[in-house]
Amino acid sequence: MRILLTGAAGFLGWHTRVRLRSLTEHEVVLVTRENWSDLADLAADVDAIIHVAGINRGAPHEVEDGNIELAEHIATALKANSSVQRVIFANSIWAGTGSPYGSGKARANSTLAEAAAEAGATYVDVRLPNLFGEGGRANYNSFVATFVHKVVAGDTPEILDRPIRLLHVQAAAQTLIDALTTSLPNLEPVGTETSVQTIYDTLVRMKALYNVGDIPPLLNELDIELFNTLRWAMFPHHYPITLTKHADQRGDLVETVKAHGGQGQTFVSTTHPCITRGEHFHLEKVERFVVIRGRARISLRKVFTDEVISFDVNGDEPAIVDMPTMWVHNITNTGDDELVTLFWAHELFNPERPDTFWEPVALEPTA
């Protein structure tokens, strides 16, 4: 399918784009603030529209009217393009609650549903709870992003505890993708019931353990998602994490992984000089590299960006570099001798669900 994705540079939009690239063969037409004025032209010959763009901060009238206006622009584009067969709206569970945001989302939903019906397109209303995840902006996307920022900085936020339902942004993205083929008019992913205080306490415990390279307990999906969110915020300034080498007359000993709960799998590889391993990224996997012998360069690049971050490491000074999710990574033997590297992942390898998506770290130059 050829899919128009609005809000493609935003939090949910970027994650939806990553997931579409990883798990589907769809062609994606990107709509951002920079090219929004070209919406009607961009919508030409698309099969579906996933409308993610929205306004959730600002003056009350800006939030309410802004979400309505965005939907009206989509409605206008629908009238001008007969190819659209499906319209998917990233709505909110707060729609219709009476707040400016809720009122704006409710009106936007009505506008889009009516426009889709007039165009003969299938309409799917996706109602999302509170989202969190990697790359969230503090004081904007989620209180989780704000807590992560505070915890990493060593600050203590003011906490008003209450029950809350959270959904990882990748799960939200998958729901939007599912809406491309569903026969249901509405989708509402469940998420996880927790509390504001529980999230903060969990992040504090994780950060305390991870400061020295320990892996905190990863006992459920929420634990893994919170840890990946925290690790993303700590990259790259937290790395490499230096390990202590214990030496005596027998030789050396280095503790490379101390996991406090959950699954785990360790493997060791050898790499010949000038050879590179990796060239892929993960959506969920926690993965650790520790060079045991030789010299290497570990390079990473965030998906859909150009900047490459590299760490030069060696077995004489063992250190941890953990791969953040959705960052393409590789490791190259930069020495003259064989490279020995220990790899650790938080889960047992599942060949039916490898969570490995191939892409080179170094992009080919464009003309």
C-alpha positions in Angstrom: 0.0 0.0 0.0 0.9 3.6 -0.4 0.3 5.3 2.9 0.2 9.0 3.8 1.4 9.5 7.4 0.8 12.9 9.0 2.9 14.0 12.0 5.7 11.8 10.7 8.4 13.7 12.6 6.6 13.7 15.9 6.7 11.1 18.7 4.0 8.7 17.6 4.6 9.4 13.9 8.3 8.6 14.0 7.7 5.3 15.8 4.9 4.4 13.4 7.3 5.1 10.5 10.0 2.9 12.1 7.5 0.1 12.5 6.2 0.4 9.0 9.8 0.3 7.7 10.6 -2.8 9.9 7.6 -5.0 9.5 5.8 -4.1 6.3 6.5 -3.4 2.6 4.3 -0.3 2.5 5.5 2.9 0.8 5.1 5.8 3.2 4.5 9.4 2.2 5.7 11.7 5.0 3.8 14.8 6.1 5.4 17.1 8.6 5.0 20.7 9.6 7.5 21.7 6.9 5.4 20.3 4.0 1.9 20.4 5.5 0.9 23.1 3.0 1.5 20.5 0.2 -1.0 18.0 1.8 -3.4 17.8 -1.1 -0.6 17.1 -3.6 1.1 14.6 -1.2 -2.2 12.7 -0.8 -2.4 12.1 -4.6 -2.6 8.4 -5.4 -2.3 7.1 -1.8 -4.3 4.1 -0.7 -4.6 5.1 3.0 -4.1 8.0 5.4 -2.9 7.6 8.9 -3.5 10.9 10.7 -1.2 11.2 13.7 -0.5 14.9 13.7 -2.1 16.7 16.6 -1.7 19.6 19.1 -1.6 18.7 22.8 0.1 21.8 24.3 -0.7 25.5 24.0 -3.5 27.9 24.9 -6.9 26.2 25.3 -8.3 27.6 22.0 -5.0 26.7 20.2 -5.3 23.1 21.3 -9.0 22.7 20.5 -9.1 24.6 17.3 -5.8 23.3 16.1 -6.8 19.7 16.2 -10.1 20.5 14.4 -8.3 22.5 11.7 -5.8 19.6 11.0 -8.8 17.3 10.5 -10.4 19.8 8.2 -7.3 19.8 6.0 -7.4 16.1 5.8 -11.1 16.2 4.8 -10.2 18.7 2.0 -7.4 16.4 0.8 -9.8 13.5 0.7 -12.3 15.4 -1.5 -9.5 16.1 -4.0 -8.2 12.5 -4.1 -10.4 9.6 -5.0 -7.7 6.9 -4.5 -7.9 6.9 -0.7 -9.6 3.6 0.5 -9.0 3.9 4.2 -8.6 6.7 6.8 -7.1 6.0 10.2 -7.2 8.5 13.0 -4.9 8.4 16.0 -7.5 9.5 18.5 -7.3 9.6 22.3 -9.3 8.1 25.2 -9.7 11.7 26.3 -11.8 12.6 23.3 -15.1 14.1 24.3 -14.1 14.6 27.9 -14.8 18.3 27.8 -11.3 19.6 28.0 -10.0 21.7 25.1 -7.9 18.7 23.9 -10.8 16.3 24.4 -13.2 18.6 22.6 -10.8 19.1 19.7 -10.2 15.4 19.3 -13.9 14.7 19.3 -14.7 17.2 16.6 -11.7 16.0 14.6 -13.0 12.5 14.8 -16.5 13.6 13.5 -15.0 15.6 10.7 -12.8 12.8 9.5 -15.5 10.2 9.8 -17.9 12.3 7.7 -15.2 13.0 5.1 -14.3 9.4 4.8 -17.9 8.4 4.4 -18.4 11.0 1.6 -15.3 9.7 -0.1 -16.4 6.0 0.2 -13.4 5.2 2.3 -13.3 2.9 5.4 -12.7 4.9 8.6 -11.1 3.5 11.7 -11.0 5.5 15.0 -8.0 4.4 17.1 -8.4 5.5 20.7 -5.0 5.6 22.5 -4.3 5.9 26.2 -1.3 7.7 27.6 1.7 7.0 25.5 5.4 6.7 26.5 8.6 5.4 25.1 11.9 6.1 23.6 12.5 9.6 22.4 9.6 11.2 24.3 10.0 14.9 25.1 10.0 15.9 28.7 7.1 18.2 29.7 5.4 17.5 26.4 4.8 14.0 25.3 4.4 12.2 28.6 4.9 12.4 32.3 7.1 9.3 31.8 9.4 11.3 29.6 9.5 14.1 32.3 10.3 11.5 35.0 13.1 10.0 32.9 14.6 13.4 32.3 14.5 14.2 36.0 15.9 10.8 37.1 18.8 11.0 34.6 19.6 14.5 35.8 19.4 13.5 39.5 16.4 15.7 40.2 13.2 14.9 42.1 9.9 15.8 40.4 6.7 16.8 42.2 4.4 13.8 42.1 0.6 13.8 42.2 -0.1 10.1 42.4 -3.1 8.5 40.6 -3.9 5.3 38.7 -3.1 5.5 35.0 -3.2 3.4 31.9 0.0 3.4 29.9 0.8 2.2 26.4 4.2 1.9 24.8 4.4 4.0 21.7 5.5 1.0 19.6 2.3 -0.8 20.6 0.3 2.3 19.6 2.1 2.3 16.3 1.3 -1.4 15.8 -2.4 -0.7 16.4 -2.4 2.0 13.7 -0.8 -0.5 11.3 -3.4 -3.1 12.3 -6.1 -0.6 11.4 -5.0 -0.8 7.8 -6.6 -4.2 7.6 -9.1 -4.4 10.4 -12.9 -4.8 9.7 -13.7 -3.0 13.0 -14.6 0.7 13.0 -12.9 1.3 16.4 -9.7 0.0 18.0 -8.6 0.7 21.6 -5.5 -1.0 22.8 -5.6 -1.9 26.5 -2.1 -0.9 27.7 -1.0 -1.5 31.3 -2.7 -0.3 34.5 -0.2 1.2 36.9 0.2 4.4 38.9 2.3 7.6 38.6 4.2 6.8 41.7 5.0 3.3 40.6 6.5 4.5 37.4 8.8 7.0 39.2 9.9 4.4 41.8 10.7 1.9 39.1 12.8 4.4 37.1 14.7 5.4 40.2 15.5 1.7 41.0 16.5 1.0 37.4 18.8 4.1 37.2 20.6 3.2 40.5 21.4 -0.3 39.2 22.3 0.8 35.7 24.7 3.5 36.9 27.2 0.7 37.4 26.1 -1.4 34.4 23.8 -3.8 36.3 20.6 -4.9 34.4 17.5 -4.2 36.6 14.8 -6.8 36.9 13.0 -7.1 33.5 10.1 -9.3 34.6 7.3 -8.0 32.3 6.7 -5.9 29.2 6.4 -2.7 31.1 9.7 -3.2 32.8 11.4 -3.8 29.4 9.7 -0.8 27.9 10.6 1.5 30.8 14.2 0.3 30.8 14.5 0.9 27.0 13.1 4.4 27.5 15.6 5.1 30.2 18.5 3.7 28.2 17.6 5.8 25.2 17.7 9.0 27.4 21.1 8.0 28.8 22.7 7.5 25.3 25.4 8.4 24.4 26.7 10.2 27.4 26.5 7.2 29.8 28.7 5.0 27.6 31.1 3.2 27.6 30.5 1.9 31.2 33.9 1.0 32.5 34.2 -2.4 34.1 36.6 -3.4 36.9 39.2 -5.9 36.0 40.3 -8.2 38.8 43.9 -9.5 38.2 46.1 -12.0 40.1 48.8 -14.5 39.3 46.2 -16.7 37.5 45.0 -14.0 35.1 42.1 -11.6 34.8 38.4 -11.7 35.7 35.7 -9.2 34.6 32.1 -9.2 35.5 30.3 -8.3 32.3 26.6 -8.8 33.0 24.8 -8.7 36.4 21.1 -9.2 35.7 18.7 -8.9 38.6 15.8 -10.8 37.1 14.3 -12.0 33.9 15.6 -14.0 30.9 19.0 -13.6 29.3 21.3 -15.1 26.7 25.0 -14.8 26.3 27.2 -15.6 23.4 30.8 -14.9 22.3 32.1 -14.3 18.8 35.5 -13.9 17.2 36.1 -11.5 14.4 39.0 -11.2 12.0 40.8 -7.9 11.4 38.9 -5.3 9.4 35.7 -7.4 9.5 32.4 -5.8 10.6 29.5 -7.5 12.4 26.0 -6.2 13.0 24.5 -3.7 10.6 21.0 -4.0 12.1 18.7 -2.6 14.7 16.1 -3.9 17.2 12.7 -2.6 18.2 12.6 -4.1 21.7 15.8 -6.1 22.5 18.2 -5.0 25.2 21.6 -5.9 23.8 25.1 -5.5 25.3 28.6 -5.5 23.7 31.8 -6.1 25.8 35.1 -6.5 24.0 37.1 -9.2 25.8 40.2 -9.2 23.6 41.5 -7.0 20.8 40.4 -3.6 19.6 37.1 -2.5 18.1 35.0 0.4 17.0 31.3 0.2 17.9 29.2 2.6 15.7 25.5 3.5 16.0 23.1 5.6 14.0 19.5 6.4 14.9 17.0 5.2 12.3 16.1 7.8 9.7 19.0 10.1 10.7 22.6 10.5 9.3 24.8 11.2 12.4 27.0 8.2 13.4 28.2 7.9 17.0 31.3 5.7 17.6 33.0 4.2 20.6 36.6 2.8 20.4 37.0 0.0 22.9 39.6 -2.7 23.7 40.0 -5.8 25.8 42.7 -4.3 28.0 40.2 -1.8 29.4 36.9 -3.7 29.2 33.7 -1.6 29.0 30.0 -1.9 28.3 28.2 -0.4 25.4 24.5 -1.3 25.3 22.6 -0.8 22.0 19.6 1.5 22.3 16.5 0.3 20.5 15.9 1.7 17.0 19.6 2.6 16.6 21.4 0.7 13.8 24.7 -0.6 15.1 27.8 -2.6 14.2 31.2 -3.6 15.6 34.4 -3.6 13.5 37.7 -5.2 14.4 40.2 -2.3 14.2 43.2 -4.2 15.5 45.7 -6.5 13.9 44.7 -9.6 15.9 41.5 -11.6 16.4 38.7 -9.7 18.2 36.8 -11.5 20.9 33.4 -10.0 21.9 30.8 -11.0 24.5 27.2 -10.3 23.5 24.3 -10.4 25.9 20.5 -10.0 25.2 17.7 -9.8 27.7 15.7 -12.6 26.1 16.3 -16.0 24.6 16.7 -15.9 20.8 13.5 -16.7 19.0 14.0 -17.5 15.3 10.3 -16.9 14.6 10.6 -13.4 16.2 14.2 -12.4 15.9 13.6 -8.6 16.4 16.5 -7.9 14.0 16.1 -5.6 11.0 19.0 -5.2 8.6 20.3 -1.7 7.7 23.9 -0.4 7.4 25.2 2.1 9.9 27.0 4.1 7.1 24.6 5.4 4.6 25.5 5.7 0.9 26.1 9.3 -0.1 23.3 10.9 -2.1 24.0 12.7 -5.3 
